[in-house]
Amino acid sequence: MNAQVSHPLTTPDPDPVSGAEPASATPRYARLDALRGVAMVWMTVFHFCFDLAFFRLIHQDFYRDPVWTWQRSAIVSLFLLCAGMGQAVALAQGQTAERFWRRWGQIMVCALLVSVGSWWMFPRSFISFGVLHGMALMLIMVRFGFSRLSNRWLVLLGLVAVLLPLWAAHPFFDARTTNWVGLVTRKPLTEDYVPVLPWLGPMLWGFALMRTRAVQTLLQRPLPGVLRPLGVLGQWSLSYYMLHQPVLIGALMGAKALGWF
């Protein structure tokens, strides 16, 4: 399949994370926004349970129990899949480099804030390369490199990205300065870790999917009214991502101060 598709994308050049709509824009893919909103809701439930465990209100192992580790992988995969799809839309609509770098800068600033905030709460396991750090780097790779490839190559390289960490690893990549690659022999001690490998895979697949006629047609259908709140949430996912944990943790700290538990 060639990189160009005959069925045009009819949505603005959205922020691949927050999806905020520019002032003059063609109609959005509301279903893509809603899919991103699903990821946000699922993430919120996951983090709320994590916070309950942090405050010792429940007893769960979020680092080794498959119930939680598999959920975390699914949430991140969905998040990156949507980011890849959003970047395909942006490129097809002629998103300018200026607009891309402005959005990218917002993501990077938020990533740095996450690092600082996590260092304050978890100094031994702060987040040095989490989902926003990984997304910032992978968006550059997709925008200026992989976007030139056909869908067939994107699917194949996505599979390589997912499988390579299972076959190749070296202690060189265990250091905090190099573990962003993903070829580690042991997972680093950190609260969030989204290296390029294997997580570039879902983003490449999302980019390829959004260039197919079938997916474009499916996502162009009207969003049912009951799902519109998810669509709105998906449009502001970066802002929501940055605010949801401070709100959840603040609420639990307030409840604890009031003696509710």
Backbone as CSV, one residue per row, in Angstrom:
resi,resn,N_x,N_y,N_z,CA_x,CA_y,CA_z,C_x,C_y,C_z
1,MET,0.847,-1.194,0.000,0.000,0.000,0.000,0.877,1.236,0.000
2,ASN,0.607,2.146,-0.872,1.403,3.355,-0.955,1.108,4.276,0.208
3,ALA,2.053,5.176,0.451,1.880,6.108,1.564,0.715,7.049,1.324
4,GLN,0.427,7.374,0.039,-0.686,8.260,-0.254,-1.973,7.458,-0.347
5,VAL,-3.067,8.008,0.136,-4.361,7.352,0.066,-5.311,8.259,-0.691
6,SER,-6.268,7.652,-1.365,-7.169,8.439,-2.195,-8.303,9.049,-1.393
7,HIS,-8.560,8.502,-0.223,-9.663,9.001,0.596,-9.126,10.071,1.530
8,PRO,-9.444,11.360,1.340,-8.809,12.426,2.096,-9.253,12.441,3.549
9,LEU,-8.353,12.868,4.394,-8.673,13.078,5.800,-9.325,14.439,5.925
10,THR,-10.467,14.493,6.573,-11.221,15.746,6.649,-11.354,16.195,8.084
11,THR,-10.229,16.412,8.717,-10.209,16.923,10.078,-9.024,17.858,10.200
12,PRO,-8.994,18.773,11.146,-7.901,19.724,11.234,-6.618,19.061,11.682
13,ASP,-5.554,19.846,11.692,-4.278,19.325,12.165,-4.277,19.381,13.682
14,PRO,-4.781,18.334,14.368,-4.972,18.400,15.803,-3.684,18.185,16.561
15,ASP,-3.673,18.667,17.763,-2.635,18.304,18.702,-2.700,16.801,18.895
16,PRO,-1.579,16.054,18.685,-1.644,14.612,18.806,-1.946,14.139,20.209
17,VAL,-1.889,15.032,21.181,-2.229,14.616,22.539,-3.511,15.274,23.003
18,SER,-3.549,16.587,23.009,-4.724,17.254,23.564,-5.844,17.398,22.560
19,GLY,-5.505,17.394,21.271,-6.533,17.476,20.252,-7.274,18.793,20.234
20,ALA,-6.729,19.846,20.822,-7.421,21.127,20.828,-7.633,21.613,19.408
21,GLU,-8.819,22.107,19.108,-9.210,22.450,17.748,-8.857,23.884,17.422
22,PRO,-8.212,24.132,16.271,-7.909,25.495,15.882,-9.167,26.267,15.543
23,ALA,-9.023,27.577,15.471,-10.198,28.425,15.268,-10.891,28.130,13.947
24,SER,-10.137,28.005,12.852,-10.725,27.696,11.555,-10.357,26.274,11.206
25,ALA,-11.329,25.374,11.238,-11.020,23.972,11.054,-12.151,23.278,10.346
26,THR,-11.800,22.240,9.605,-12.803,21.366,9.040,-13.282,20.427,10.133
27,PRO,-14.368,19.693,9.919,-14.923,18.854,10.978,-13.913,17.852,11.534
28,ARG,-13.972,17.616,12.828,-13.068,16.691,13.507,-13.529,15.259,13.316
29,TYR,-12.626,14.343,13.598,-12.992,12.944,13.747,-13.437,12.763,15.194
30,ALA,-14.713,12.939,15.443,-15.216,12.864,16.815,-14.993,11.480,17.412
31,ARG,-15.025,10.449,16.572,-14.825,9.097,17.099,-13.374,8.873,17.529
32,LEU,-12.447,9.508,16.872,-11.058,9.429,17.312,-10.886,10.150,18.641
33,ASP,-11.527,11.300,18.790,-11.507,11.993,20.080,-12.089,11.103,21.176
34,ALA,-13.196,10.423,20.866,-13.840,9.560,21.858,-12.945,8.388,22.226
35,LEU,-12.222,7.848,21.244,-11.299,6.744,21.531,-10.196,7.208,22.468
36,ARG,-9.712,8.413,22.241,-8.724,8.993,23.145,-9.338,9.217,24.524
37,GLY,-10.604,9.605,24.552,-11.300,9.782,25.823,-11.434,8.489,26.593
38,VAL,-11.661,7.380,25.883,-11.713,6.068,26.541,-10.392,5.784,27.245
39,ALA,-9.284,6.077,26.562,-7.968,5.870,27.174,-7.815,6.712,28.435
40,MET,-8.339,7.945,28.408,-8.231,8.827,29.566,-9.033,8.298,30.758
41,VAL,-10.245,7.830,30.494,-11.082,7.300,31.576,-10.449,6.049,32.170
42,TRP,-9.986,5.158,31.317,-9.347,3.927,31.789,-8.113,4.262,32.615
43,MET,-7.318,5.219,32.145,-6.133,5.650,32.872,-6.503,6.211,34.242
44,THR,-7.583,6.984,34.308,-8.010,7.576,35.574,-8.387,6.504,36.586
45,VAL,-9.133,5.505,36.143,-9.513,4.404,37.034,-8.261,3.685,37.529
46,PHE,-7.332,3.431,36.613,-6.085,2.755,36.975,-5.313,3.572,38.008
47,HIS,-5.149,4.855,37.755,-4.381,5.698,38.673,-5.087,5.883,40.013
48,PHE,-6.405,5.917,40.006,-7.121,6.033,41.271,-6.881,4.792,42.127
49,CYS,-6.904,3.632,41.502,-6.605,2.400,42.240,-5.162,2.408,42.739
50,PHE,-4.243,2.905,41.902,-2.846,3.017,42.319,-2.720,3.945,43.522
51,ASP,-3.428,5.059,43.492,-3.376,6.008,44.604,-3.961,5.408,45.878
52,LEU,-5.017,4.622,45.731,-5.583,3.942,46.902,-4.560,3.008,47.525
53,ALA,-3.789,2.328,46.681,-2.739,1.446,47.196,-1.624,2.263,47.844
54,PHE,-1.299,3.409,47.256,-0.256,4.269,47.807,-0.636,4.746,49.205
55,PHE,-1.915,5.047,49.414,-2.401,5.466,50.728,-2.767,4.268,51.611
56,ARG,-2.459,3.075,51.132,-2.665,1.816,51.870,-4.130,1.576,52.216
57,LEU,-4.993,2.002,51.311,-6.414,1.719,51.487,-6.793,0.401,50.829
58,ILE,-6.007,-0.025,49.862,-6.151,-1.356,49.273,-4.758,-1.966,49.175
59,HIS,-4.704,-3.256,49.020,-3.421,-3.951,48.924,-3.330,-4.629,47.560
60,GLN,-2.590,-3.998,46.659,-2.403,-4.517,45.310,-0.953,-4.304,44.891
61,ASP,-0.442,-5.230,44.088,0.917,-5.119,43.562,0.838,-4.625,42.121
62,PHE,1.004,-3.328,41.931,0.885,-2.745,40.597,2.117,-2.982,39.739
63,TYR,3.181,-3.505,40.334,4.424,-3.688,39.594,4.612,-5.108,39.074
64,ARG,3.902,-6.072,39.674,4.096,-7.467,39.267,2.799,-8.211,38.972
65,ASP,1.684,-7.790,39.509,0.420,-8.486,39.283,-0.041,-8.278,37.837
66,PRO,-0.221,-9.367,37.064,-0.643,-9.228,35.659,-1.951,-8.460,35.489
67,VAL,-2.836,-8.509,36.485,-4.091,-7.758,36.385,-3.813,-6.276,36.138
68,TRP,-2.766,-5.773,36.759,-2.439,-4.354,36.634,-1.406,-4.094,35.554
69,THR,-0.404,-4.947,35.402,0.627,-4.708,34.393,0.064,-4.794,32.977
70,TRP,-0.854,-5.725,32.747,-1.462,-5.835,31.424,-2.378,-4.647,31.137
71,GLN,-3.084,-4.191,32.158,-3.921,-3.001,31.964,-3.073,-1.788,31.610
72,ARG,-1.988,-1.636,32.310,-1.097,-0.508,32.038,-0.588,-0.559,30.597
73,SER,-0.193,-1.741,30.135,0.286,-1.880,28.757,-0.812,-1.549,27.751
74,ALA,-2.033,-1.982,28.045,-3.150,-1.718,27.133,-3.469,-0.228,27.073
75,ILE,-3.435,0.450,28.212,-3.732,1.884,28.249,-2.692,2.670,27.455
76,VAL,-1.415,2.363,27.684,-0.350,3.063,26.963,-0.443,2.784,25.466
77,SER,-0.730,1.533,25.106,-0.860,1.179,23.688,-1.979,1.969,23.025
78,LEU,-3.117,2.083,23.703,-4.243,2.825,23.148,-3.906,4.304,23.016
79,PHE,-3.234,4.835,24.005,-2.826,6.235,23.996,-1.917,6.528,22.803
80,LEU,-0.910,5.657,22.581,0.039,5.865,21.492,-0.583,5.571,20.131
81,LEU,-1.501,4.618,20.088,-2.222,4.345,18.847,-2.979,5.595,18.397
82,CYS,-3.664,6.233,19.340,-4.400,7.463,19.030,-3.453,8.587,18.617
83,ALA,-2.283,8.659,19.257,-1.312,9.692,18.892,-0.822,9.494,17.467
84,GLY,-0.567,8.240,17.084,-0.159,7.964,15.716,-1.242,8.312,14.718
85,MET,-2.482,7.994,15.050,-3.602,8.327,14.168,-3.747,9.841,14.032
86,GLY,-3.613,10.548,15.140,-3.711,12.002,15.105,-2.611,12.636,14.270
87,GLN,-1.403,12.065,14.327,-0.309,12.610,13.537,-0.527,12.368,12.044
88,ALA,-1.137,11.244,11.686,-1.470,10.989,10.286,-2.466,12.022,9.772
89,VAL,-3.454,12.346,10.602,-4.432,13.372,10.237,-3.740,14.723,10.057
90,ALA,-2.868,15.062,10.999,-2.197,16.358,10.951,-1.371,16.508,9.679
91,LEU,-0.627,15.486,9.323,0.204,15.553,8.126,-0.644,15.631,6.863
92,ALA,-1.719,14.855,6.821,-2.583,14.863,5.644,-3.240,16.219,5.441
93,GLN,-3.459,16.948,6.513,-4.085,18.264,6.427,-3.067,19.392,6.281
94,GLY,-1.793,19.023,6.126,-0.779,20.038,5.894,-0.391,20.827,7.122
95,GLN,-0.334,20.175,8.269,0.082,20.847,9.495,1.455,21.476,9.299
96,THR,1.598,22.734,9.626,2.866,23.429,9.447,3.878,22.985,10.495
97,ALA,5.157,23.170,10.173,6.209,22.833,11.123,6.081,23.678,12.386
98,GLU,5.694,24.945,12.208,5.529,25.825,13.370,4.482,25.280,14.332
99,ARG,3.370,24.840,13.781,2.312,24.310,14.638,2.747,22.999,15.303
100,PHE,3.440,22.154,14.546,3.930,20.906,15.122,4.849,21.181,16.303
101,TRP,5.818,22.075,16.113,6.780,22.325,17.185,6.136,23.018,18.379
102,ARG,5.109,23.815,18.138,4.392,24.427,19.262,3.706,23.355,20.098
103,ARG,3.035,22.420,19.444,2.392,21.321,20.159,3.441,20.437,20.829
104,TRP,4.510,20.171,20.099,5.571,19.337,20.657,6.148,19.986,21.910
105,GLY,6.340,21.300,21.879,6.858,22.006,23.042,5.942,21.875,24.243
106,GLN,4.630,21.912,24.017,3.681,21.726,25.113,3.837,20.339,25.736
107,ILE,3.979,19.332,24.890,4.150,17.969,25.394,5.435,17.863,26.194
108,MET,6.523,18.460,25.676,7.814,18.354,26.342,7.817,19.081,27.680
109,VAL,7.197,20.245,27.733,7.103,20.975,29.006,6.333,20.145,30.028
110,CYS,5.235,19.539,29.598,4.454,18.690,30.502,5.263,17.484,30.953
111,ALA,6.074,16.926,30.052,6.923,15.794,30.421,7.913,16.193,31.513
112,LEU,8.498,17.367,31.382,9.439,17.842,32.398,8.733,18.090,33.729
113,LEU,7.519,18.610,33.679,6.750,18.813,34.910,6.442,17.485,35.591
114,VAL,6.146,16.465,34.790,5.911,15.131,35.347,7.173,14.624,36.041
115,SER,8.334,14.842,35.433,9.591,14.407,36.050,9.815,15.102,37.387
116,VAL,9.589,16.408,37.413,9.791,17.173,38.652,8.794,16.744,39.718
117,GLY,7.526,16.619,39.338,6.509,16.220,40.309,6.733,14.824,40.850
118,SER,7.127,13.900,39.982,7.367,12.529,40.445,8.615,12.460,41.316
119,TRP,9.605,13.306,41.032,10.802,13.334,41.878,10.446,13.808,43.282
120,TRP,9.497,14.731,43.380,9.067,15.218,44.690,8.350,14.122,45.471
121,MET,7.531,13.325,44.792,6.773,12.280,45.477,7.541,10.969,45.602
122,PHE,8.319,10.637,44.569,9.041,9.358,44.541,10.502,9.611,44.162
123,PRO,11.301,10.168,45.062,12.679,10.541,44.704,13.537,9.370,44.236
124,ARG,13.244,8.168,44.701,14.043,7.005,44.298,13.565,6.403,42.983
125,SER,12.338,6.700,42.592,11.788,6.077,41.381,11.063,7.105,40.510
126,PHE,11.609,8.313,40.453,10.940,9.363,39.689,10.926,9.014,38.197
127,ILE,10.054,9.678,37.464,9.846,9.376,36.045,10.830,10.185,35.200
128,SER,11.770,9.499,34.579,12.727,10.168,33.699,12.384,9.980,32.228
129,PHE,11.645,8.920,31.908,11.231,8.707,30.518,9.906,7.959,30.510
130,GLY,8.840,8.725,30.790,7.506,8.147,30.825,6.784,8.332,29.508
131,VAL,5.458,8.262,29.563,4.672,8.270,28.331,4.807,9.587,27.566
132,LEU,4.867,10.717,28.250,4.993,11.987,27.537,6.385,12.170,26.955
133,HIS,7.420,11.733,27.693,8.779,11.800,27.161,8.891,10.935,25.906
134,GLY,8.370,9.701,26.012,8.419,8.797,24.876,7.635,9.322,23.695
135,MET,6.458,9.876,23.971,5.628,10.402,22.891,6.325,11.559,22.187
136,ALA,6.963,12.434,22.941,7.647,13.576,22.335,8.712,13.113,21.353
137,LEU,9.513,12.138,21.750,10.564,11.640,20.861,9.981,10.888,19.669
138,MET,8.990,10.049,19.920,8.429,9.236,18.839,7.662,10.075,17.821
139,LEU,7.047,11.159,18.249,6.364,12.039,17.301,7.354,12.655,16.319
140,ILE,8.539,13.002,16.800,9.574,13.516,15.900,9.993,12.440,14.907
141,MET,10.181,11.222,15.406,10.589,10.123,14.534,9.548,9.847,13.456
142,VAL,8.279,9.891,13.837,7.209,9.625,12.870,7.068,10.785,11.895
143,ARG,7.047,11.979,12.406,6.826,13.164,11.565,7.912,13.318,10.504
144,PHE,9.169,13.186,10.909,10.274,13.509,10.007,10.979,12.288,9.428
145,GLY,10.495,11.104,9.745,11.128,9.910,9.216,10.151,8.883,8.696
146,PHE,9.453,8.234,9.602,8.612,7.099,9.235,7.397,7.487,8.392
147,SER,6.985,8.732,8.432,5.802,9.142,7.664,6.017,9.016,6.162
148,ARG,7.259,8.904,5.732,7.564,8.782,4.310,7.405,7.351,3.799
149,LEU,7.206,6.412,4.700,7.127,5.004,4.322,5.695,4.599,4.001
150,SER,5.560,3.517,3.254,4.243,2.967,2.951,3.673,2.281,4.184
151,ASN,2.382,2.042,4.178,1.734,1.369,5.304,2.310,-0.018,5.540
152,ARG,2.660,-0.709,4.456,3.223,-2.051,4.611,4.498,-2.016,5.438
153,TRP,5.363,-1.047,5.155,6.598,-0.914,5.921,6.325,-0.467,7.354
154,LEU,5.353,0.394,7.541,5.024,0.845,8.894,4.552,-0.308,9.767
155,VAL,3.716,-1.172,9.208,3.229,-2.330,9.962,4.388,-3.255,10.301
156,LEU,5.266,-3.499,9.330,6.403,-4.395,9.550,7.361,-3.825,10.590
157,LEU,7.702,-2.555,10.459,8.623,-1.935,11.414,7.998,-1.820,12.798
158,GLY,6.686,-1.633,12.856,6.011,-1.636,14.150,6.143,-2.979,14.835
159,LEU,6.027,-4.050,14.056,6.190,-5.392,14.612,7.621,-5.607,15.092
160,VAL,8.592,-5.127,14.326,9.996,-5.231,14.740,10.219,-4.477,16.045
161,ALA,9.641,-3.282,16.151,9.800,-2.475,17.365,9.245,-3.192,18.587
162,VAL,8.124,-3.876,18.417,7.495,-4.576,19.538,8.296,-5.811,19.939
163,LEU,8.828,-6.526,18.961,9.486,-7.804,19.244,10.969,-7.671,19.581
164,LEU,11.628,-6.634,19.080,13.075,-6.523,19.258,13.523,-6.563,20.719
165,PRO,12.838,-5.880,21.654,13.276,-5.953,23.054,13.219,-7.361,23.642
166,LEU,12.427,-8.247,23.042,12.363,-9.624,23.529,13.580,-10.422,23.106
167,TRP,14.249,-9.975,22.050,15.373,-10.726,21.496,16.724,-10.068,21.756
168,ALA,16.725,-8.754,21.897,17.986,-8.023,22.019,17.971,-7.158,23.268
169,ALA,19.005,-7.301,24.070,19.157,-6.488,25.278,20.638,-6.432,25.627
170,HIS,21.043,-5.339,26.260,22.450,-5.190,26.620,22.544,-4.293,27.849
171,PRO,23.465,-4.609,28.777,23.602,-3.781,29.986,23.876,-2.308,29.694
172,PHE,24.423,-2.011,28.517,24.682,-0.616,28.157,23.413,0.221,28.238
173,PHE,22.278,-0.393,27.932,21.011,0.333,27.899,20.307,0.368,29.256
174,ASP,20.945,-0.157,30.302,20.328,-0.150,31.628,20.495,1.182,32.351
175,ALA,21.423,2.021,31.904,21.664,3.306,32.564,20.501,4.259,32.320
176,ARG,20.291,5.183,33.242,19.197,6.140,33.092,19.366,7.003,31.840
177,THR,20.604,7.207,31.416,20.852,8.040,30.240,20.629,7.300,28.924
178,THR,20.512,5.972,28.968,20.343,5.197,27.731,19.109,4.302,27.741
179,ASN,18.423,4.176,28.889,17.294,3.228,28.936,16.089,3.697,28.130
180,TRP,16.130,4.933,27.612,15.041,5.420,26.766,14.926,4.614,25.473
181,VAL,16.005,3.922,25.092,15.962,3.095,23.880,15.038,1.904,24.088
182,GLY,15.146,1.255,25.262,14.262,0.142,25.582,14.908,-1.222,25.589
183,LEU,16.160,-1.340,25.149,16.818,-2.649,25.086,17.518,-2.956,26.407
184,VAL,16.774,-2.891,27.491,17.328,-3.063,28.833,17.329,-4.534,29.229
185,THR,18.253,-4.891,30.106,18.274,-6.253,30.641,17.408,-6.368,31.885
186,ARG,17.079,-5.234,32.492,16.188,-5.203,33.655,15.423,-3.886,33.623
187,LYS,14.165,-3.947,34.029,13.349,-2.735,34.018,13.865,-1.753,35.062
188,PRO,14.015,-0.488,34.708,14.509,0.495,35.675,13.503,0.760,36.789
189,LEU,14.014,1.214,37.921,13.165,1.566,39.054,12.562,2.943,38.788
190,THR,11.338,2.962,38.314,10.674,4.209,37.960,9.169,3.992,37.963
191,GLU,8.419,5.059,38.192,6.965,4.958,38.273,6.294,4.889,36.903
192,ASP,7.003,5.262,35.870,6.459,5.157,34.510,7.631,5.024,33.559
193,TYR,7.521,4.105,32.616,8.631,3.834,31.705,8.068,3.475,30.344
194,VAL,8.238,4.372,29.378,7.718,4.155,28.023,8.845,4.435,27.026
195,PRO,9.780,3.493,26.872,10.899,3.692,25.952,10.460,3.575,24.495
196,VAL,11.354,3.942,23.604,11.050,3.885,22.170,10.697,2.464,21.750
197,LEU,11.456,1.506,22.230,11.178,0.095,21.957,10.625,-0.544,23.223
198,PRO,9.457,-1.132,23.196,8.647,-1.498,22.030,7.573,-0.489,21.634
199,TRP,7.498,0.672,22.327,6.290,1.490,22.226,6.166,2.277,20.933
200,LEU,7.222,2.325,20.139,7.085,2.931,18.820,6.109,2.134,17.958
201,GLY,6.004,0.838,18.234,5.127,-0.026,17.449,3.683,0.450,17.381
202,PRO,3.007,0.641,18.523,1.618,1.114,18.469,1.449,2.450,17.756
203,MET,2.422,3.350,17.889,2.292,4.635,17.204,2.394,4.462,15.689
204,LEU,3.317,3.625,15.228,3.427,3.364,13.795,2.166,2.704,13.263
205,TRP,1.612,1.774,14.019,0.380,1.104,13.584,-0.787,2.085,13.524
206,GLY,-0.863,2.980,14.504,-1.920,3.983,14.474,-1.792,4.902,13.267
207,PHE,-0.562,5.284,12.958,-0.318,6.147,11.800,-0.754,5.446,10.517
208,ALA,-0.386,4.164,10.395,-0.753,3.398,9.204,-2.264,3.191,9.119
209,LEU,-2.888,2.868,10.239,-4.335,2.642,10.248,-5.100,3.861,9.752
210,MET,-4.667,5.036,10.187,-5.414,6.241,9.853,-5.266,6.625,8.391
211,ARG,-4.346,6.006,7.677,-4.195,6.280,6.250,-4.971,5.284,5.391
212,THR,-5.753,4.413,6.015,-6.546,3.448,5.256,-7.975,3.947,5.101
213,ARG,-8.567,3.628,3.969,-9.923,4.076,3.682,-10.924,3.537,4.700
214,ALA,-10.775,2.260,5.088,-11.746,1.633,5.984,-11.806,2.353,7.328
215,VAL,-10.642,2.663,7.898,-10.608,3.323,9.207,-11.117,4.753,9.093
216,GLN,-10.751,5.452,8.044,-11.242,6.816,7.857,-12.765,6.839,7.766
217,THR,-13.308,5.902,6.984,-14.767,5.840,6.829,-15.449,5.539,8.155
218,LEU,-14.877,4.603,8.910,-15.448,4.237,10.204,-15.448,5.420,11.166
219,LEU,-14.344,6.144,11.219,-14.221,7.234,12.186,-14.934,8.505,11.749
220,GLN,-15.341,8.576,10.489,-16.093,9.739,10.028,-17.571,9.658,10.384
221,ARG,-18.019,8.518,10.838,-19.430,8.381,11.200,-19.746,9.252,12.415
222,PRO,-20.970,9.739,12.512,-21.344,10.586,13.655,-21.165,9.850,14.983
223,LEU,-20.765,10.593,15.976,-20.582,10.022,17.308,-21.923,10.000,18.031
224,PRO,-22.348,8.849,18.563,-23.603,8.801,19.320,-23.587,9.805,20.467
225,GLY,-24.737,10.386,20.738,-24.814,11.415,21.763,-24.302,10.975,23.120
226,VAL,-24.541,9.716,23.468,-24.121,9.229,24.774,-22.601,9.216,24.915
227,LEU,-21.885,9.211,23.782,-20.423,9.157,23.817,-19.772,10.532,23.654
228,ARG,-20.576,11.564,23.497,-20.004,12.894,23.278,-19.125,13.384,24.428
229,PRO,-19.461,13.081,25.687,-18.532,13.479,26.753,-17.133,12.895,26.575
230,LEU,-17.055,11.661,26.056,-15.740,11.077,25.784,-15.027,11.857,24.689
231,GLY,-15.783,12.307,23.689,-15.187,13.096,22.625,-14.621,14.408,23.127
232,VAL,-15.358,15.071,24.008,-14.874,16.327,24.589,-13.621,16.077,25.418
233,LEU,-13.641,15.022,26.219,-12.474,14.683,27.028,-11.267,14.411,26.139
234,GLY,-11.490,13.701,25.039,-10.396,13.386,24.133,-9.778,14.600,23.480
235,GLN,-10.549,15.671,23.324,-10.020,16.897,22.729,-9.058,17.621,23.664
236,TRP,-9.167,17.353,24.950,-8.342,18.047,25.943,-7.540,17.062,26.783
237,SER,-7.071,16.008,26.140,-6.450,14.918,26.896,-5.130,15.315,27.556
238,LEU,-4.351,16.202,26.937,-3.091,16.599,27.567,-3.353,17.372,28.852
239,SER,-4.272,18.329,28.796,-4.624,19.080,30.006,-5.179,18.146,31.074
240,TYR,-6.049,17.236,30.653,-6.633,16.292,31.601,-5.555,15.405,32.200
241,TYR,-4.638,14.937,31.365,-3.557,14.075,31.849,-2.761,14.769,32.948
242,MET,-2.474,16.034,32.760,-1.657,16.754,33.725,-2.410,17.061,35.019
243,LEU,-3.724,17.160,34.953,-4.499,17.572,36.125,-5.072,16.416,36.930
244,HIS,-5.290,15.265,36.294,-6.086,14.241,36.973,-5.398,13.689,38.214
245,GLN,-4.077,13.459,38.163,-3.408,12.908,39.340,-3.319,13.910,40.494
246,PRO,-2.944,15.169,40.262,-2.988,16.126,41.372,-4.365,16.219,42.020
247,VAL,-5.427,16.143,41.211,-6.782,16.201,41.769,-7.077,14.953,42.589
248,LEU,-6.751,13.780,42.054,-7.015,12.532,42.777,-6.219,12.468,44.075
249,ILE,-4.928,12.765,43.986,-4.081,12.699,45.180,-4.499,13.767,46.186
250,GLY,-4.809,14.968,45.693,-5.262,16.026,46.591,-6.544,15.657,47.308
251,ALA,-7.466,15.018,46.589,-8.726,14.599,47.211,-8.482,13.556,48.290
252,LEU,-7.597,12.609,48.014,-7.301,11.577,49.012,-6.560,12.164,50.210
253,MET,-5.657,13.100,49.965,-4.963,13.749,51.080,-5.943,14.549,51.930
254,GLY,-6.890,15.226,51.272,-7.901,15.962,52.016,-8.783,15.048,52.837
255,ALA,-9.166,13.913,52.245,-9.988,12.952,52.977,-9.237,12.398,54.179
256,LYS,-7.940,12.175,54.008,-7.138,11.670,55.127,-7.020,12.719,56.228
257,ALA,-6.829,13.986,55.835,-6.722,15.062,56.818,-8.015,15.240,57.601
258,LEU,-9.139,14.937,56.962,-10.437,15.042,57.630,-10.758,13.815,58.472
259,GLY,-9.856,12.853,58.452,-10.059,11.650,59.247,-11.044,10.671,58.657
260,TRP,-11.251,10.748,57.358,-12.199,9.835,56.729,-11.623,8.436,56.572
261,PHE,-10.317,8.321,56.695,-9.694,6.987,56.695,-8.372,7.049,57.430
